[in-house]
Amino acid sequence: QIQLRESAGGWVQPGGSLRLSCVVSGRALSNFNLGWFRQAPGKEREFVAAFRRSGGGGMTYYGDSVKGRFTISRDNARSTVDLQMNYLKFEDTGVYYCAATSGSPTSSYLRREDTYEYWGQGTQVTVSS
């Protein structure tokens, strides 16, 4: 069993940047594939980014709407997974969740929320002028 806790989100103007961090405790981070998802009001949860565990190749994946603007990174020694968000848009507003899963899911399954066993409580990001 592991626990995930996201850092506080916040408010940012369009075009600005924000960095989210998620601390993972309970087991070594290196055992897990990590993901970020988000949910806007009235919408379904959406895949943002994923980072495959090192033993599975260590590749990163991004949702089409954030590719080129967001970067996922992980620090196994500090047990954190970060999401650097640049050139933020109004439509990036939502509650952001970090998630973790063990094993070796395919890249397609890493984009699905039902792949992940462990979730943080979520943190609000608001992009507004």
C-alpha positions as CSV (number, residue, x, y, z in Angstrom):
1,Q,0.0,0.0,0.0
2,I,1.3,3.5,-0.9
3,Q,0.0,7.0,-0.3
4,L,0.2,9.9,-2.7
5,R,-0.1,13.5,-1.8
6,E,-0.2,16.4,-4.3
7,S,1.2,19.8,-3.5
8,A,-1.1,22.7,-3.5
9,G,-2.2,23.9,-6.9
10,G,-3.1,27.5,-7.4
11,W,-4.2,30.2,-9.7
12,V,-2.3,31.4,-12.7
13,Q,-3.0,33.6,-15.7
14,P,-3.1,32.3,-19.2
15,G,0.4,31.8,-20.6
16,G,1.8,31.3,-17.2
17,S,3.5,28.3,-15.6
18,L,2.9,26.2,-12.5
19,R,4.6,23.2,-11.1
20,L,2.8,20.4,-9.2
21,S,4.6,17.9,-7.1
22,C,3.3,14.6,-5.7
23,V,5.0,12.8,-2.8
24,V,4.7,9.1,-2.7
25,S,5.2,7.2,0.6
26,G,5.0,3.6,1.7
27,R,7.1,1.8,-0.9
28,A,10.0,2.6,-3.2
29,L,8.9,4.9,-6.0
30,S,11.0,2.9,-8.5
31,N,8.5,0.1,-8.4
32,F,5.7,2.1,-9.9
33,N,4.5,3.7,-13.1
34,L,3.3,7.2,-12.4
35,G,0.6,9.3,-13.9
36,W,-1.2,12.6,-13.8
37,F,-4.8,13.0,-14.6
38,R,-7.2,16.0,-14.4
39,Q,-10.9,16.6,-14.2
40,A,-12.6,19.8,-15.3
41,P,-16.0,20.7,-14.0
42,G,-18.7,18.7,-15.6
43,K,-16.2,16.5,-17.6
44,E,-14.7,13.1,-17.2
45,R,-11.2,12.6,-15.8
46,E,-8.6,13.1,-18.6
47,F,-5.2,11.6,-19.0
48,V,-2.4,14.2,-18.8
49,A,1.0,12.4,-18.5
50,A,2.6,9.2,-17.4
51,F,6.1,8.1,-16.6
52,R,6.9,4.4,-16.9
53,R,9.0,2.9,-14.1
54,S,12.7,2.5,-14.9
55,G,12.5,-1.3,-15.1
56,G,9.9,-0.9,-17.8
57,G,11.9,1.5,-19.9
58,G,11.4,4.8,-18.2
59,M,9.4,6.3,-21.1
60,T,7.1,9.3,-20.8
61,Y,3.7,9.8,-22.4
62,Y,1.5,12.8,-22.8
63,G,-2.1,13.6,-23.7
64,D,-2.5,15.4,-27.0
65,S,-3.9,18.6,-25.3
66,V,-0.7,19.1,-23.2
67,K,2.0,17.7,-25.4
68,G,4.8,20.3,-25.8
69,R,3.6,22.3,-22.9
70,F,3.7,19.9,-19.9
71,T,6.6,17.8,-18.6
72,I,6.4,14.9,-16.2
73,S,9.5,14.0,-14.2
74,R,10.2,11.7,-11.3
75,D,12.9,11.6,-8.6
76,N,13.0,8.1,-7.1
77,A,15.4,9.2,-4.4
78,R,13.0,11.9,-3.2
79,S,9.9,9.8,-4.0
80,T,8.3,12.5,-6.0
81,V,6.7,12.9,-9.3
82,D,6.3,16.4,-10.7
83,L,4.3,18.0,-13.4
84,Q,5.7,21.2,-14.9
85,M,3.0,23.1,-16.7
86,N,3.9,25.9,-19.1
87,Y,1.9,28.1,-21.5
88,L,-1.2,27.4,-19.5
89,K,-4.6,27.8,-21.1
90,F,-8.1,28.4,-19.7
91,E,-9.0,24.8,-20.6
92,D,-6.2,23.5,-18.3
93,T,-8.3,24.4,-15.3
94,G,-9.4,21.5,-13.2
95,V,-8.5,19.2,-10.3
96,Y,-5.2,17.4,-10.9
97,Y,-4.5,14.0,-9.6
98,C,-1.4,11.9,-9.4
99,A,-1.7,8.2,-9.6
100,A,0.5,5.1,-9.4
101,T,0.4,1.5,-10.6
102,S,2.8,-1.4,-10.5
103,G,3.5,-4.0,-13.2
104,S,4.1,-3.4,-16.9
105,P,1.0,-2.0,-18.5
106,T,1.1,-1.0,-22.2
107,S,1.3,2.6,-23.2
108,S,-2.4,2.5,-24.1
109,Y,-3.2,1.2,-20.6
110,L,-1.1,3.9,-18.9
111,R,-3.5,6.4,-20.4
112,R,-6.5,4.9,-18.7
113,E,-7.5,5.8,-15.2
114,D,-8.8,2.3,-14.4
115,T,-5.2,1.1,-14.8
116,Y,-4.1,2.9,-11.6
117,E,-4.6,1.4,-8.2
118,Y,-3.4,4.4,-6.1
119,W,-4.5,8.0,-6.2
120,G,-3.8,11.3,-4.5
121,Q,-6.6,13.5,-3.2
122,G,-6.3,16.0,-6.0
123,T,-5.3,19.6,-6.2
124,Q,-7.1,22.5,-7.9
125,V,-5.5,24.4,-10.7
126,T,-7.3,27.5,-12.0
127,V,-6.2,29.3,-15.1
128,S,-8.0,32.7,-15.3
129,S,-7.3,36.3,-16.1
